[in-house]
Amino acid sequence: MPTLEASFKALRVLHAARNLFNQYGFNNVGVDRIVKDAKIPKATFYNCFSSKEKLIEMCLTFQKDALKDEVFSIIHSYRELMVFDKLKKIFFLHADLDGFYHLQFKAIFEIEKLYPTAYKVVSDYRNWLIKEIYKLILTVKVTATLEDAYMFLFVIDGAMVQLLSANKIDERDKLLEYFMSMLT
């Protein structure tokens, strides 16, 4: 039973940390704030996670795994969808402040130098996504290049920047339409 209780507390910490990191950023949230929000003793935190970097790595891994499952599902489970519809679903899965990609996106700018092991999780996911997008684009444009897949990811990132900007203008549809027009 103690193992189950420890797992439950670790999940509470992960959930609290994810929410705090999403809201305030990785560098503005310390272990004290996380344990307070998770309602656990600090010693329990260190029993579950050896460091803040390990916690960040686990948060990002959780998000990465969820994103991979969703992308894989869109690509392979929706066989009746046209490639452009799949790309659109993948785009909106990522270009969403309430989605799993938001924390990954934040990490790009905030953790590379301080938490390199955790940053690798984000880098690995982005490389995986680029390869999956490239394979998908190749099915509609045989002359597609890897740069086309990179451009798709940059369009997602641009949409995230727009969503996070003070103007709050949602131009995601226009960004996506522009990218799709480049494929035809």
N, C-alpha and C positions, 0 to 999 in steps of 0.2 A: 503493500500500500504506500509506503513512503516514496517509491519511484513514481507512482501515479500522481501523488501530490506535488512532487518536484516538477514533473512535466507540466502540470496545470499552472504552477507558478511561473515557469519559464514561458509558457504561452501568454500569460498575463503580462509579463515583462515585454515580450515581443510586440504584443498588441499596443501596449502603452507607448513603447518606444517608437513604433511605426507612426502612430498618431502624432506624437510630439515632434518627431523628425519632419514629418510632412508639414506640420504647422509652423515650426520655428527654425528648422534647419538642423543639420548635424552638429554644427559648432556652437549653437546657442542652447543646446540641451545637454546637461550633465547627468551623471549617474544619480546624483541626489534627487534631481527632478523626476527621473524615470522611476526610481524606487518609491518615491512619494505617490506618483500617479498609479503605479501598479499595486500600491498598498502592501509592500513586502519589506522585510528588513534588508539592509545593505549587504549583510553577510550572505543572505539567500541569493542576491543578485550575483555575487562573486562565486557562489557554489554552482550556479547555472552557466555563467559566462565568465571567462577568465579576464575579459577586458571590455571596454566600450567598443573597441574595434571588432572584437568577436561578435558582440551584439549587433553592430551595424552590418557586419558580414552576413549574419543569420537573417536579419530583416531583409536585406537585399536579395539573399538567396530565396527566401520565401516568395518575394515579389517576382523574381526571375522565373521561378518554377511555375507560378500561377500564370504569368504571361506566356511562357512557352506552351503550357497546356492549351491556353486559349488560341494562340496562333496556330498550333498544330491542329486543333479542332476546326478552325476556320478553313485551313488549307485542305484538310483531308475529310472532314465530316460533311462539309457542305458541297458535295460533288456536283449538285445541280446548279450551283452559283457560277456565274461567269467570273473570269479572273478579275475584271475590274470591280465586281461586287466584293470579291474576297479582299482585294487591296483596300477597298473602302472600309470594310469591317475591321481590318487590321489597323488602318489609320485611326479610326474612331476609338478603337480599343486603347490605343496609345495616347492620342490627343485628348486626354480627359483628366482634369484635375482631381477627380475622385477615383481614378483608376489606379491600377498597379504600376503603371509606368511613371507616375508622378515622383515617387521616391527615387527611382532609378535616374530620372532626369535631374533631380536635385543633386544627386551624388556626383554627377559628371562635373559639376562646378565646385563642389564643396569638399570632397574627401581625397582627391588623388594624392596629395602630398602627405597628409596626416595619417590616412588609413589605406595604404597601398594594397593590402590584401583584400580589403572590402571593395576597393575600387576595381580590382580585377574581375569581380563578379559582374559588375556593370559592363565592363569592357568585353568580357566573354559573351554576355547576352547580346550586346549590340552587334558583335561579329556574327553570331549565330543568326540573328534577325536579318542581317544584310544578305547572308547566304540563302536564307529561305525566300526572301523577297526576290532575289536574283533568279532563283529557280522558277518562281511564279511568273515573273516578267518574261522570262525566256519562252514561256508557253504562248505568249501573244505577240512577241516581237523577237524573232530569231536573231536580229542584229543587236539585241540589248547587250549592254556592257555592265560590268560590276559597278561602274560609276552611276548607272541608272538606279541601282539598288541603294547606293549611298545617298543619292539625291532624294529618294523616297524617305529615308530616315531623316534627312535634313529638313524635309517638308514637315514631318512629324515634330521635330524639335522646334521648328519655326512656329508651328501652331501652339506648342506649349508656351513658348515665349509670349505669343500674343495673349494667351489665356491668363498668363501671370502678370501681364502689364497693367498699369494703372488705368488705361483706357477701357479695358474690358470689352473690346470689340471682338466679336467672334467671327473671324474670317476663315475658319477651317474649311468650309465648303469651297471657297474660292481657291485656296491653296491646293486642295486636292484636285479640283477640276483642272487647274493649270498643269499639275504634274501628269494627270491622265491624258491631257491633250498632247503632251510630249511623246506619249507612247503610241499614239495612232498615226 
